[in-house]
Each structure stands twice: as C-alpha cells, then as structure tokens.
Amino acid sequence: MRDDVNGAGSRSRKKVLVTGAGGYIGSVLCKDLIDHGYSVVAFDRFFFGVETLRDVNGSPNLTLVKKDIRDIEECDLEGVHAVCDLAALSNDPSGELNPDITEGINHAGRVRVAETAKRAGVERYVLSSSCSVYGHGNGAALDEASETRPLTTYARANLRAEAETLALAGDGFCATALRNATVFGLSPRMRFDLVVNLMTLHAVEKGRITIMGGGKQWRPLVHIRDVARAFRTVLEAPKQSVRGAIFNIGRQNAQVLSIAYIIRETLPFPLQIEVAPDDPDRRDYNVSFDRAKQVLGFEAQGTIADGTSEIYEALKMGLVENGPKTSTVRWYRNVIEAQKLVESVALNGRLL
C-alpha cells in the first residue's frame, strides 16, 4: 500500500527537500511536487538565479534555502519526509572543468546529503544519477545489472554517489537512485546543451543541424516532465519495492542522426542536416527501461517530437531565448572567470 501524500486523509502536506531546486530538472520537479500536494524546500546555491522558480515562487508551499549541499546540516532537514537530491555539476563537459570540484559536489556532497538526511530521521532519499554511467555498450539493451563503463568525471562521480548513498538504505531509511536518460524539453532554467534541445535551437536559428561523429551513436532519451513524474512515483511507491534500488528512467533509445531526422520531420520549415565524421565523444549505449515499468508501473510518455514542438513554439513566441545561462559549461566558465577577476582586484576584502 503506497504512502498517502496527505497523511491518511488529513490536509497536512508531506515536506520534500529538493537539492538543485533551481536547476533544469529541479525547477520542473518543484512545480510538479507542489501541484501534487507536497510542500517543497528548494535547497540550492542558485547559480542560475532564483527566477528559475518563477512558476512556484510565492506559493505558500515553497520555502527557499540558499545554501550549498556541502554545508547541509541536520537542522536544514527538520520535518522533512523525503529528499530528492539533484544538486550536481550537471553534465559531462561541466564535470571536466575541475574534476576535484566535480568529485566534491557530485559524489562527496551528495553522500553528505544522504548521511545527514538519515541522521535527521528523513524517511526517503532519491538520488538523481545518469545513464552516462554505462558509457559504452556492446549494442545490447543495458539494464540496471549491466556492467558500467563510466567515461567521464561526471559519470564516475555519479556511480560512486550511487554506491555510497544506496549503502545507507535500511534502519527506516529508504534510498533509491534514478539513472536518467538524456533529458529534453522546456524548463524555467532552460538548457540548450542537451541533444534534442540543442538541435532544435540550431534548426530554428540556423536552418540546419550539424551531426558530429557520424551520428550512429545511440542515446537514451526522456522528457523532463517524465523525469519529475518518476521522482514523484518513487516517493509514493511502497518502500520495500524501491529501497536500495536503481531504476533507468527514459522513454526510448535513438541514434543521434535519427534524432535529427525526427526534428526535421516535426518542424514546419525546410531543414538541412550535415554530418561531420569526427567527434571525441565516445558515449554510445542503449538502455532498457523495463524495471521501472515492472516494479513502479512507470512509463515515460513524452516524445522527441513533443519536446521539439514545445521548444519551437517557445522560441517563436519569445518565451525562451538562447543566452549565457542556457549552456551549463559556458555559465560555469563565466562564474569561474568572474571569481578570478574579483580576486585579482580585491584588496583587504574590498573591491572599491
């Protein structure tokens, strides 16, 4: 029997702390949780601004906490029923900017969150991991028991975070990891450094899509709203079915070139596709999503065409635009360079 969100018929709302709440997935997840009867503590450094939570800002069921996960304390988790841990340097290129920082946040920082949550009496913890831990497959569909071959700092840190947070499961603490496929779709903290989103942007801005590496690489894909729903599904699942478990979350696998063709068929204007043979990215894997369907009854719904259409409409209406914050690695570089500039001119803690 699943947990009752409203506490066995009462009007009280269960409190969920979301780390990385201002991020691409986190901002969508916060709205999904509030819309479905939860109270949310949005815990984030807010590198991309508090405005990413504009869809729920002002809600009586939202509490903002501007804090780094590396500094989380038990008092931050008072009254919290569950933690959705999304805080991380959020893709492979970003992870290579400074591997030590990536390790400190994506691995050690998230283990700290889980350990602190367990000590504070939090019942559930859900880690946002990535299918990138599979790295390179042999053509077969990889399930949660398949060998992992992480190729990047980001993927290796995810894998270590999985192992150490899931090891905490037990003694009333239910820990689960979600390996998300490559995400696409609209978000208040929009990203144009993900394959479907980026291809759609280039199609609109340039009238063409350039495919690197020949386009034969396979990618698992999932719509952002499905990812949010997957987190909520795990929070509401019987503990015995998700405790210590890993679930691949996605809808379909597609070759990069096929993604471009789907986007071309979806958009209402002519589009040129160019293929370049060379690309240092060696990630290439198919992923099975059967366990989530069998254990959780969860099936992702959003298609590549759905994501393409909504991004196109948002661009056309001026609801979203390409800017410095829409490329994660570019924005982190800006932050790093700004810090260097401030440190170079500051004297005794003063800029002026």
Secondary structure, DSSP 8 states (H G I E B T S, - for coil): ----TTSTT-S---EEEEETTTSHHHHHHHHHHHHTT-EEEEEE--TT-GGGGTTTTT-TTEEEEE--GGG--GGGGTT--EEEE--S--SHHHHTT-HHHHIIIIIIIHHHHHHHHHHTT--EEEEEEEGGGG-EEEEEEE-TTS-----SHHHHHHHHHHHHHHTT-BTTBEEEEEEE-EEES--SS--SSSHHHHHHHHHHHHSEEEESGGG--EEEEEEHHHHHHHHHHHHHS-HHHHTT-EEEE-SEEEEHHHHHHHHHHHSSS--EEEE-S--S---EEEE--HHIIIII-------HHHHHHHHHHHHHTTSS---GGGSHHHHHHHHHHHHHHHHHH-BTTB--
